[in-house]
Amino acid sequence: MATIVVNNTESTRTNDWETWGDLLDSLDADMSGSGRIVTAARFDGVDEPAFRDPATVGRRLDSVHVVEVESGTPIELMLHTLDEASAAVDELREAARRTGDGFRGYDIKAAQLDLAEFAQGLMALTSIVRAMALSLHADLQTLECDGRPVGAVMAEMLGYTEALIASQRASDWLSVADTIEYDIEPALGRWRNILAALRGTCRLAA
């Protein structure tokens, strides 16, 4: 059975949970009276940032020796998520530059693999923004960053990705590289301001 550690204190409760999702639901329920929830989790000493994702909640606990969790308020969890998303923006911008360079080289197959990984990261970032906005009841058409509605900035990125897909289908690798380097990478810089706008909404909701 897994050892459960909550806020650096080992739990003395009977361990009868089959999956991480069962334990997470139980912990959230126990903490709800104090207005707190699980805000971080580690399995055998390894941080699990996506501990609420469907793919993670089904993880069986009989494969884990030690589960460590930390608690906080829902707003604290949102702020932590936004911090991680901001770091992801920087990583995605670097990946965009690297991927664009790849399509200007000779190993197109390797560049396509990089592009697939980059696309997954971009979709994950988009999902985080939409999930945060939904949780905060923030209207992306009225919430502004850089004097523009967040929804318009996100739509701009969608237009770039559609152009990228069209160039990829046409095997126009130079256009793929141009779109990534000259459109998508700079646009990602503006997404930090989207996250800052959501952070401001978090503070107002606190």
C-alpha positions as CSV (number, residue, x, y, z in Angstrom):
1,M,0.0,0.0,0.0
2,A,1.2,3.5,-0.8
3,T,2.2,5.8,2.0
4,I,0.2,9.1,1.9
5,V,1.9,12.3,3.0
6,V,-0.2,15.5,3.2
7,N,1.6,18.8,3.7
8,N,4.7,16.9,5.0
9,T,2.7,14.9,7.5
10,E,2.1,11.2,7.0
11,S,-1.6,10.3,6.9
12,T,-2.8,7.7,9.4
13,R,-6.0,7.0,7.5
14,T,-6.7,3.5,6.2
15,N,-5.4,3.2,2.7
16,D,-8.2,1.5,0.7
17,W,-8.0,3.6,-2.5
18,E,-7.4,1.8,-5.8
19,T,-6.5,4.7,-8.0
20,W,-5.0,8.2,-7.6
21,G,-8.4,9.6,-8.7
22,D,-10.1,7.9,-5.7
23,L,-7.5,9.3,-3.3
24,L,-7.7,12.8,-4.9
25,D,-11.5,12.9,-4.6
26,S,-11.2,11.8,-0.9
27,L,-8.6,14.4,-0.1
28,D,-10.5,17.2,-1.8
29,A,-13.6,16.2,0.1
30,D,-11.7,16.2,3.4
31,M,-10.2,19.7,2.7
32,S,-13.4,21.3,1.4
33,G,-14.5,22.3,4.9
34,S,-11.5,24.6,5.2
35,G,-11.8,26.0,1.6
36,R,-8.7,24.1,0.4
37,I,-8.0,21.6,-2.3
38,V,-5.0,19.5,-3.4
39,T,-2.7,21.9,-5.3
40,A,0.4,19.7,-6.0
41,A,1.2,16.0,-6.1
42,R,4.4,13.9,-6.2
43,F,4.6,10.1,-6.9
44,D,7.7,8.5,-5.4
45,G,9.4,11.9,-5.3
46,V,8.6,12.9,-8.9
47,D,6.4,16.0,-9.4
48,E,3.2,15.3,-11.4
49,P,2.0,18.7,-12.8
50,A,-0.9,17.1,-14.6
51,F,-2.3,15.4,-11.5
52,R,-5.9,16.2,-12.4
53,D,-5.7,15.1,-16.0
54,P,-7.9,12.1,-16.9
55,A,-4.8,10.1,-18.0
56,T,-3.3,10.6,-14.5
57,V,-6.3,10.1,-12.2
58,G,-6.7,6.5,-13.4
59,R,-3.2,5.6,-12.2
60,R,-3.3,2.6,-9.8
61,L,-1.8,3.2,-6.4
62,D,-0.5,-0.3,-6.1
63,S,2.3,0.9,-8.5
64,V,3.3,3.8,-6.2
65,H,5.1,3.6,-2.9
66,V,4.8,7.2,-1.6
67,V,2.2,9.8,-2.6
68,E,2.9,13.3,-1.4
69,V,0.4,16.1,-1.7
70,E,0.2,19.8,-0.8
71,S,-3.0,21.8,-0.3
72,G,-4.0,25.3,-0.9
73,T,-7.0,27.4,-2.1
74,P,-8.4,27.1,-5.5
75,I,-7.0,30.5,-6.4
76,E,-3.6,29.4,-5.4
77,L,-3.9,26.4,-7.7
78,M,-4.9,28.6,-10.6
79,L,-2.0,31.0,-10.0
80,H,0.4,28.0,-9.9
81,T,-1.1,26.7,-13.1
82,L,-0.6,30.1,-14.7
83,D,3.0,30.2,-13.6
84,E,3.6,26.9,-15.3
85,A,1.8,28.0,-18.4
86,S,4.1,31.2,-18.5
87,A,7.1,28.9,-18.4
88,A,5.6,26.8,-21.1
89,V,5.3,29.8,-23.4
90,D,9.1,30.4,-23.2
91,E,9.7,26.8,-24.0
92,L,7.3,26.9,-26.9
93,R,8.9,29.9,-28.3
94,E,12.3,28.2,-28.3
95,A,10.8,25.1,-29.8
96,A,9.2,27.3,-32.6
97,R,12.6,28.7,-33.5
98,R,14.2,25.3,-33.5
99,T,11.4,23.7,-35.5
100,G,11.5,26.6,-38.1
101,D,15.2,26.1,-38.5
102,G,14.6,22.4,-39.0
103,F,12.3,23.0,-42.0
104,R,15.0,25.1,-43.6
105,G,17.4,22.1,-43.4
106,Y,17.7,18.7,-45.0
107,D,16.0,16.5,-42.5
108,I,12.4,17.2,-43.0
109,K,11.2,14.1,-41.3
110,A,12.9,15.1,-38.1
111,A,11.4,18.6,-38.4
112,Q,8.0,17.1,-38.8
113,L,8.4,15.2,-35.6
114,D,9.5,18.4,-33.9
115,L,6.4,20.1,-35.3
116,A,4.1,17.4,-34.0
117,E,5.5,17.8,-30.5
118,F,5.3,21.6,-30.8
119,A,1.7,21.4,-31.9
120,Q,0.8,19.3,-28.8
121,G,2.4,21.9,-26.6
122,L,0.5,24.7,-28.3
123,M,-2.8,22.8,-27.9
124,A,-2.1,22.2,-24.3
125,L,-1.5,25.9,-23.7
126,T,-4.7,26.8,-25.5
127,S,-6.6,24.3,-23.3
128,I,-5.1,25.8,-20.1
129,V,-6.2,29.3,-21.1
130,R,-9.7,28.2,-21.9
131,A,-10.0,26.1,-18.7
132,M,-8.7,29.0,-16.6
133,A,-11.1,31.4,-18.2
134,L,-14.0,29.0,-17.6
135,S,-13.0,28.5,-14.0
136,L,-12.8,32.3,-13.4
137,H,-16.0,33.0,-15.4
138,A,-13.9,35.3,-17.6
139,D,-15.3,36.3,-21.0
140,L,-12.5,36.0,-23.5
141,Q,-14.3,38.5,-25.8
142,T,-14.2,41.2,-23.2
143,L,-11.0,40.4,-21.2
144,E,-8.2,42.4,-22.8
145,C,-4.5,42.1,-23.2
146,D,-2.5,44.8,-25.1
147,G,-5.7,46.7,-25.7
148,R,-7.3,43.8,-27.6
149,P,-9.8,41.1,-26.6
150,V,-8.1,37.9,-25.6
151,G,-10.4,36.0,-27.9
152,A,-9.1,38.0,-30.9
153,V,-5.5,37.2,-29.9
154,M,-6.3,33.6,-29.7
155,A,-8.2,33.7,-33.1
156,E,-5.0,35.2,-34.6
157,M,-3.1,32.2,-33.5
158,L,-5.7,29.9,-35.0
159,G,-5.3,31.7,-38.3
160,Y,-1.6,31.1,-38.2
161,T,-1.9,27.4,-37.4
162,E,-4.4,27.0,-40.3
163,A,-1.9,28.6,-42.7
164,L,0.8,26.3,-41.3
165,I,-1.3,23.2,-41.9
166,A,-2.1,24.3,-45.5
167,S,1.6,24.8,-46.2
168,Q,2.5,21.5,-44.6
169,R,-0.1,19.7,-46.8
170,A,1.4,21.3,-49.8
171,S,4.9,20.2,-48.7
172,D,5.9,23.9,-48.9
173,W,8.6,23.6,-46.2
174,L,9.9,27.2,-46.6
175,S,6.4,28.6,-46.0
176,V,6.1,26.3,-43.0
177,A,9.3,27.7,-41.6
178,D,8.3,31.3,-42.3
179,T,4.9,30.8,-40.6
180,I,6.5,29.3,-37.5
181,E,9.3,31.8,-37.2
182,Y,7.7,35.0,-38.3
183,D,4.1,34.5,-37.2
184,I,3.6,31.9,-34.5
185,E,6.8,32.6,-32.5
186,P,6.1,36.3,-32.1
187,A,2.4,35.6,-31.4
188,L,3.4,33.3,-28.6
189,G,5.0,36.3,-26.9
190,R,1.6,38.0,-26.7
191,W,0.2,34.9,-24.9
192,R,2.3,35.8,-21.9
193,N,0.0,38.9,-21.7
194,I,-3.0,36.7,-21.9
195,L,-1.8,34.8,-18.9
196,A,-1.1,38.0,-17.1
197,A,-4.7,39.2,-17.8
198,L,-6.0,35.9,-16.3
199,R,-3.7,36.4,-13.3
200,G,-5.2,39.8,-12.7
201,T,-8.7,38.1,-12.8
202,C,-7.4,35.6,-10.2
203,R,-6.4,38.4,-7.9
204,L,-9.7,40.1,-8.2
205,A,-11.4,36.8,-7.4
206,A,-9.3,36.1,-4.3
